[in-house]
Amino acid sequence: MGCPIHGVILDPIAAMQMGIQGQFWDEKMSNELAEGRLSGSTFDRCCMVLFAGIAAEALVYGEAEAGENDENMFRSICVLLPLSVAQISNQARWSVLQSFNVLKWHRHGH
């Protein structure tokens, strides 16, 4: 998807003790936003990555309880764009579904 992983902490307690929340950086998105634009494909990719944790929980446990930080990051990006409330809701649902499907299709790879 063009979003290389630079580091992972799998233990949520260790991450909390270190004061680390989920972090996400997309150079292409950053460059586009600096130019005052954001392409649809970049926005879609970013949203799929942001909602992948929620999708993974749903896939493994049948429901998702976490993801508040991911949702907040999503909202912070959406306020930069001229989107209606309905468009934001649809984008969130689409992103979770796409992430869920990608994880499901590649389930044997992890």
GUVO-87658 format. One record per residue (C-alpha): x, y, z; residue number from 1; residue in one letter. Coordinates in steps of 0.25 Angstrom, whole numbers. Layout:
N
    px    py    pz pos code
     X     Y     Z NUM    A
...
% end
This chain:
110
    px    py    pz pos code
     0     0     0   1    M
    12     9     0   2    G
    13    11    15   3    C
    25     5    20   4    P
    26     0    35   5    I
    37     7    43   6    H
    34     0    56   7    G
    24    -8    64   8    V
    21    -9    79   9    I
    12   -21    81  10    L
    10   -20    96  11    D
     0   -10    99  12    P
     5    -9   114  13    I
    19    -6   109  14    A
    14     4    99  15    A
     6    11   110  16    M
    18    11   120  17    Q
    27    17   109  18    M
    16    28   107  19    G
    15    23    92  20    I
     1    24    85  21    Q
    -1    19    71  22    G
     7    27    61  23    Q
     5    28    46  24    F
    13    36    36  25    W
    11    36    21  26    D
    21    44    14  27    E
    12    45     1  28    K
     0    50     9  29    M
     9    60    17  30    S
    14    66     3  31    N
     0    67    -3  32    E
    -5    74     9  33    L
     6    84     9  34    A
     2    87    -5  35    E
   -12    89     0  36    G
   -18    77    -7  37    R
   -20    62    -4  38    L
   -23    52   -15  39    S
   -34    42   -13  40    G
   -25    30   -14  41    S
   -16    36    -4  42    T
   -27    39     6  43    F
   -33    25     3  44    D
   -20    18     6  45    R
   -18    26    19  46    C
   -32    23    24  47    C
   -30     8    21  48    M
   -17     8    29  49    V
   -23    16    41  50    L
   -35     7    42  51    F
   -27    -6    40  52    A
   -26    -8    55  53    G
   -41    -7    57  54    I
   -43   -17    45  55    A
   -33   -27    51  56    A
   -40   -27    64  57    E
   -53   -29    57  58    A
   -47   -41    49  59    L
   -40   -48    61  60    V
   -50   -45    72  61    Y
   -63   -42    65  62    G
   -64   -28    70  63    E
   -55   -16    72  64    A
   -54    -9    85  65    E
   -41     0    83  66    A
   -38    10    72  67    G
   -41    23    78  68    E
   -27    29    75  69    N
   -29    24    60  70    D
   -43    30    60  71    E
   -38    43    65  72    N
   -27    43    55  73    M
   -37    41    44  74    F
   -45    52    49  75    R
   -33    62    49  76    S
   -31    59    34  77    I
   -45    60    30  78    C
   -46    74    36  79    V
   -35    78    26  80    L
   -44    74    14  81    L
   -58    79    10  82    P
   -66    67    14  83    L
   -80    66    19  84    S
   -83    58    31  85    V
   -90    47    22  86    A
   -77    47    14  87    Q
   -68    45    26  88    I
   -77    34    31  89    S
   -77    27    18  90    N
   -62    28    17  91    Q
   -60    22    31  92    A
   -69    10    27  93    R
   -63     8    14  94    W
   -49     8    20  95    S
   -52    -2    31  96    V
   -58   -11    21  97    L
   -46   -10    11  98    Q
   -36   -12    23  99    S
   -45   -24    28 100    F
   -45   -30    14 101    N
   -30   -28    11 102    V
   -27   -35    25 103    L
   -37   -46    22 104    K
   -31   -49     8 105    W
   -17   -49    14 106    H
   -20   -56    27 107    R
   -11   -67    25 108    H
     1   -58    23 109    G
     1   -53    37 110    H
% end
